[in-house]
Amino acid sequence: MGLSVVLEPRTREHEYIGIDERTRSRISFGIQVSRFYEAYFKIRGIEIWKFAPLKELEGIPLKGIEIAKGFVTREDEERLWQHLQTLDPVDRFFSVVRLLGTWEMEDHPKLDTYLTISNDPNWRRVYGDIELNVFPEGDIRDIVDLFYKDRTVKERLVDFFLTTFAGYSDDAHQTGAIYFTLGVPAAEDLDLWRTVSLRSKTTLLENSLARLRAIGGEEAEHALSPYSVHFLVRSLREVPQFDEYLSSFFARHQILAKSVGSVGFIGENPESFKEFFDEFAEKVLKPMIRDLPRDAEISSKIRNAVQKQTRLD
């Protein structure tokens, strides 16, 4: 999956923010991301698709734009926007813009690279608003393998990216989440995360419970089904010294929790999140759900309470 950024819509009091303004906002943000990496990401062209950026995924190619300087200039961005405006409104709504080029890093062969800006809501729901990645080659599965090449590279291309973009906002959007991950940016694949920016520690805990539910089989599903994730996480955080206990898990598995406009969770090694989740699930989440009242017990208490009230009447 590489780098994925999820943007959250902003609102303005008594003022409607239209689809075109939100589309322009995504385009601007995506190009800013490409410029952040312009020392490595050399862009040769832009493609506009409908539904998906590949024919194999039933995408429909709409337009192409050549890029002359290796990065998207202000004039290139304006040309892209003009092309989008010539499209039928439905095509524009379901458009996916893809910047194509090569990743050129010292001591490594060039790799075909893409940055996708998703306006199509279905594509955006899975891959985020902005996605940056390389096509796999040799031992490089994903761009995060390059980002974690060594500590200096990671600090420059991952840590500094979070500092730069986690607090980003314009009139239409603000950054909701940033994921550097080998998998789809979803809770179920938390073990594949490398570094993320989330709204709060609460969000990380909710994602941890969602992963446990996804991999825990019928036992976990049955135990968790009567409860909202929000309620369980709130109950955890009300435990005295729970945050300090959580911080000890971060420290053991080399995850730096850092305020970056939201909360950045920076994994210092590729296995940080996997190891964190494995221990946190064994020591906290699984014992917790084993002791939760089961749905039959809850149903019995509800039935008894109603019957008692009925008898009093």
Secondary structure per residue as TSV (DSSP state, phi and psi in degrees):
chain	resnum	aa	ss	phi	psi
A	1	M	-	360.0	-36.1
A	2	G	E	78.6	-131.3
A	3	L	E	-98.1	128.6
A	4	S	E	-132.3	133.5
A	5	V	E	-120.1	129.4
A	6	V	E	-105.1	124.0
A	7	L	E	-99.2	141.0
A	8	E	E	-104.4	133.3
A	9	P	E	-64.5	138.0
A	10	R	-	-97.7	160.4
A	11	T	-	-123.0	154.6
A	12	R	B	-123.3	132.8
A	13	E	T	-58.8	127.2
A	14	H	T	61.8	22.5
A	15	E	B	-141.1	128.3
A	16	Y	-	-84.0	133.3
A	17	I	-	-100.4	114.3
A	18	G	-	-79.0	168.4
A	19	I	H	-60.7	-40.5
A	20	D	H	-63.8	-38.8
A	21	E	H	-66.6	-38.5
A	22	R	H	-69.2	-37.7
A	23	T	H	-63.1	-46.1
A	24	R	H	-61.1	-37.9
A	25	S	H	-61.7	-45.7
A	26	R	H	-62.5	-43.0
A	27	I	H	-59.1	-46.8
A	28	S	H	-62.0	-43.9
A	29	F	H	-64.6	-46.0
A	30	G	H	-59.8	-39.7
A	31	I	H	-68.9	-36.1
A	32	Q	H	-61.8	-38.8
A	33	V	H	-62.6	-44.1
A	34	S	H	-63.1	-35.6
A	35	R	H	-71.1	-31.0
A	36	F	H	-59.2	-37.2
A	37	Y	T	-101.3	18.6
A	38	E	T	-66.7	-18.0
A	39	A	T	-66.5	-21.4
A	40	Y	T	-117.6	-34.5
A	41	F	E	-94.7	105.5
A	42	K	E	-100.9	109.4
A	43	I	E	-89.5	134.4
A	44	R	E	-113.0	-16.8
A	45	G	E	-170.9	167.0
A	46	I	E	-127.4	136.2
A	47	E	E	-118.9	142.2
A	48	I	E	-113.4	124.5
A	49	W	E	-120.7	166.6
A	50	K	E	-118.1	132.6
A	51	F	S	78.5	-46.3
A	52	A	-	-160.6	154.8
A	53	P	S	-89.3	19.7
A	54	L	S	-144.1	140.2
A	55	K	G	-64.2	-33.6
A	56	E	G	-62.6	-21.0
A	57	L	G	-105.0	22.3
A	58	E	T	69.2	24.6
A	59	G	-	-77.2	151.2
A	60	I	E	-117.6	116.6
A	61	P	E	-70.4	135.6
A	62	L	E	-113.9	-48.8
A	63	K	E	-151.5	160.3
A	64	G	E	-135.4	147.3
A	65	I	E	-134.4	129.2
A	66	E	E	-83.5	144.6
A	67	I	-	-115.8	127.0
A	68	A	S	-92.2	-30.9
A	69	K	S	-101.9	1.8
A	70	G	S	88.0	-5.3
A	71	F	S	-148.3	163.2
A	72	V	-	-85.0	112.7
A	73	T	-	-80.1	172.5
A	74	R	H	-60.5	-37.3
A	75	E	H	-68.4	-39.6
A	76	D	H	-62.0	-42.0
A	77	E	H	-62.1	-40.1
A	78	E	H	-67.2	-39.1
A	79	R	H	-61.3	-42.9
A	80	L	H	-60.0	-46.0
A	81	W	H	-64.2	-39.5
A	82	Q	H	-63.4	-40.0
A	83	H	H	-61.3	-44.3
A	84	L	H	-62.0	-38.5
A	85	Q	H	-69.4	-22.1
A	86	T	H	-78.6	-11.7
A	87	L	S	-76.1	155.1
A	88	D	-	-57.5	141.9
A	89	P	H	-52.8	-35.5
A	90	V	H	-67.6	-42.1
A	91	D	H	-63.1	-39.7
A	92	R	H	-65.9	-40.4
A	93	F	H	-62.6	-38.7
A	94	F	T	-98.2	19.3
A	95	S	E	-78.1	150.0
A	96	V	E	-130.8	120.3
A	97	V	E	-101.1	131.1
A	98	R	E	-126.6	121.7
A	99	L	E	-90.3	126.1
A	100	L	E	-116.8	141.9
A	101	G	E	-175.7	-149.7
A	102	T	E	-130.1	150.5
A	103	W	E	-99.5	120.9
A	104	E	-	-120.8	103.3
A	105	M	-	-121.2	140.7
A	106	E	T	-56.2	139.3
A	107	D	T	65.7	26.7
A	108	H	S	-150.2	140.6
A	109	P	-	-61.7	153.5
A	110	K	-	-63.6	142.8
A	111	L	E	-125.7	137.5
A	112	D	E	-63.7	133.1
A	113	T	E	-134.0	149.6
A	114	Y	E	-141.2	149.6
A	115	L	E	-125.0	121.0
A	116	T	E	-106.5	130.7
A	117	I	E	-112.3	113.3
A	118	S	E	-103.2	117.9
A	119	N	-	-96.4	-31.7
A	120	D	S	-57.7	120.5
A	121	P	H	-63.9	-31.0
A	122	N	H	-69.8	-43.7
A	123	W	H	-66.5	-40.8
A	124	R	H	-63.4	-36.3
A	125	R	H	-61.8	-33.2
A	126	V	H	-90.9	-45.6
A	127	Y	H	-106.8	-1.7
A	128	G	-	86.4	175.0
A	129	D	S	-74.2	-36.6
A	130	I	E	-129.0	132.8
A	131	E	E	-134.7	130.0
A	132	L	E	-121.9	129.7
A	133	N	E	-160.5	167.9
A	134	V	E	-111.5	156.5
A	135	F	-	-77.2	133.4
A	136	P	-	-57.9	144.7
A	137	E	B	-159.2	127.4
A	138	G	T	61.3	-128.3
A	139	D	T	-88.9	4.3
A	140	I	B	-93.7	106.2
A	141	R	-	-84.7	-24.3
A	142	D	S	-167.8	158.0
A	143	I	H	-63.9	-25.0
A	144	V	H	-65.7	-24.7
A	145	D	H	-61.9	-36.4
A	146	L	H	-73.4	-39.2
A	147	F	H	-64.8	-29.8
A	148	Y	T	-99.1	23.2
A	149	K	S	-58.8	-44.1
A	150	D	S	-156.6	171.1
A	151	R	H	-61.2	-41.4
A	152	T	H	-64.5	-44.2
A	153	V	H	-62.1	-44.4
A	154	K	H	-61.2	-43.9
A	155	E	I	-61.7	-38.6
A	156	R	I	-77.0	-40.2
A	157	L	I	-100.2	-17.2
A	158	V	I	-111.7	-62.8
A	159	D	I	-58.3	-47.8
A	160	F	H	-69.8	-30.0
A	161	F	H	-61.2	-45.9
A	162	L	H	-59.8	-45.1
A	163	T	H	-60.2	-35.9
A	164	T	H	-77.4	-41.5
A	165	F	H	-112.2	-13.0
A	166	A	T	-63.2	-30.6
A	167	G	T	-100.6	16.4
A	168	Y	-	-67.2	142.8
A	169	S	B	-157.6	152.1
A	170	D	-	-134.4	-162.3
A	171	D	S	-70.2	-19.4
A	172	A	S	-110.8	-29.6
A	173	H	E	-140.8	161.5
A	174	Q	E	-135.9	158.1
A	175	T	E	-68.5	126.4
A	176	G	E	-95.3	-46.4
A	177	A	E	-156.2	151.3
A	178	I	E	-129.4	132.3
A	179	Y	E	-127.2	129.9
A	180	F	E	-109.6	108.5
A	181	T	E	-152.8	152.3
A	182	L	S	-80.7	-18.8
A	183	G	S	-111.9	-175.2
A	184	V	-	-61.9	140.7
A	185	P	S	-71.9	76.2
A	186	A	S	-138.5	155.4
A	187	A	G	-58.3	-36.8
A	188	E	G	-60.2	-24.3
A	189	D	G	-107.6	29.1
A	190	L	G	-57.0	-30.3
A	191	D	G	-66.9	-14.7
A	192	L	G	-98.9	-1.5
A	193	W	E	-67.1	149.6
A	194	R	E	-114.9	-49.8
A	195	T	E	-149.2	139.6
A	196	V	E	-141.7	158.2
A	197	S	E	-122.0	123.1
A	198	L	E	-127.1	167.5
A	199	R	S	-63.3	-34.3
A	200	S	-	-165.9	172.2
A	201	K	H	-63.5	-32.0
A	202	T	H	-57.0	-41.4
A	203	T	H	-62.1	-40.7
A	204	L	H	-63.6	-40.7
A	205	L	H	-66.0	-40.5
A	206	E	H	-62.3	-39.8
A	207	N	H	-66.5	-36.7
A	208	S	H	-64.5	-41.9
A	209	L	H	-65.4	-39.1
A	210	A	H	-63.7	-38.5
A	211	R	H	-66.2	-43.8
A	212	L	H	-59.9	-40.5
A	213	R	H	-63.6	-37.1
A	214	A	H	-71.8	-33.1
A	215	I	H	-107.2	-6.5
A	216	G	S	-85.5	-1.4
A	217	G	H	73.0	-164.0
A	218	E	H	-63.0	-35.4
A	219	E	H	-60.9	-49.4
A	220	A	H	-66.5	-42.0
A	221	E	H	-60.4	-44.8
A	222	H	H	-66.9	-40.4
A	223	A	H	-69.5	-35.9
A	224	L	H	-88.6	-19.4
A	225	S	T	-56.2	-34.2
A	226	P	T	-77.2	-6.7
A	227	Y	S	-117.5	145.6
A	228	S	-	-82.3	143.5
A	229	V	H	-60.3	-39.8
A	230	H	H	-59.0	-43.2
A	231	F	H	-62.8	-45.0
A	232	L	H	-64.3	-43.0
A	233	V	H	-67.9	-40.7
A	234	R	H	-60.2	-40.8
A	235	S	H	-64.8	-39.9
A	236	L	H	-61.0	-46.1
A	237	R	H	-72.2	-14.8
A	238	E	T	-83.0	-10.0
A	239	V	S	-68.0	129.0
A	240	P	T	-54.9	136.8
A	241	Q	T	62.3	16.4
A	242	F	H	-63.0	-41.4
A	243	D	H	-62.2	-36.9
A	244	E	H	-66.4	-39.1
A	245	Y	H	-62.8	-43.3
A	246	L	H	-61.6	-40.9
A	247	S	H	-62.0	-30.9
A	248	S	H	-66.8	-33.6
A	249	F	H	-66.2	-43.0
A	250	F	H	-58.8	-46.3
A	251	A	H	-62.9	-42.8
A	252	R	H	-63.7	-31.6
A	253	H	T	-109.7	19.8
A	254	Q	T	56.1	51.4
A	255	I	E	-113.9	118.5
A	256	L	E	-92.2	117.9
A	257	A	E	-91.3	119.5
A	258	K	E	-136.8	135.0
A	259	S	E	-75.4	119.3
A	260	V	S	-133.9	35.8
A	261	G	S	97.0	-28.1
A	262	S	S	-133.8	-140.6
A	263	V	E	-120.8	118.1
A	264	G	E	-90.4	132.1
A	265	F	E	-113.3	101.8
A	266	I	E	-101.7	110.6
A	267	G	E	-77.9	126.5
A	268	E	S	-83.4	-17.1
A	269	N	S	-137.3	160.1
A	270	P	T	-60.2	-21.6
A	271	E	T	-100.6	7.6
A	272	S	H	-56.0	-49.4
A	273	F	H	-72.2	-36.4
A	274	K	H	-61.4	-48.0
A	275	E	H	-67.1	-38.6
A	276	F	H	-59.8	-50.1
A	277	F	H	-63.8	-43.4
A	278	D	H	-56.6	-47.0
A	279	E	H	-72.8	-42.6
A	280	F	H	-62.8	-39.5
A	281	A	I	-65.8	-43.3
A	282	E	I	-69.2	-39.1
A	283	K	I	-92.6	-21.5
A	284	V	I	-123.9	-58.4
A	285	L	I	-70.2	-47.7
A	286	K	H	-65.2	-45.2
A	287	P	H	-60.1	-36.5
A	288	M	H	-62.6	-48.8
A	289	I	H	-73.0	-24.5
A	290	R	H	-64.2	-31.0
A	291	D	T	-94.9	-1.0
A	292	L	S	-69.9	140.2
A	293	P	-	-58.7	134.8
A	294	R	-	-77.7	165.2
A	295	D	H	-61.2	-34.4
A	296	A	H	-64.6	-38.9
A	297	E	H	-66.9	-41.5
A	298	I	H	-64.2	-43.5
A	299	S	H	-61.0	-39.4
A	300	S	H	-63.7	-42.1
A	301	K	H	-65.6	-38.5
A	302	I	H	-64.0	-45.7
A	303	R	H	-61.4	-43.9
A	304	N	H	-64.3	-40.0
A	305	A	H	-65.1	-42.4
A	306	V	H	-67.3	-43.7
A	307	Q	H	-64.6	-36.9
A	308	K	H	-63.5	-43.6
A	309	Q	H	-64.7	-37.7
A	310	T	H	-64.6	-39.9
A	311	R	H	-66.1	-35.9
A	312	L	H	-67.5	-34.3
A	313	D	-	-68.2	360.0
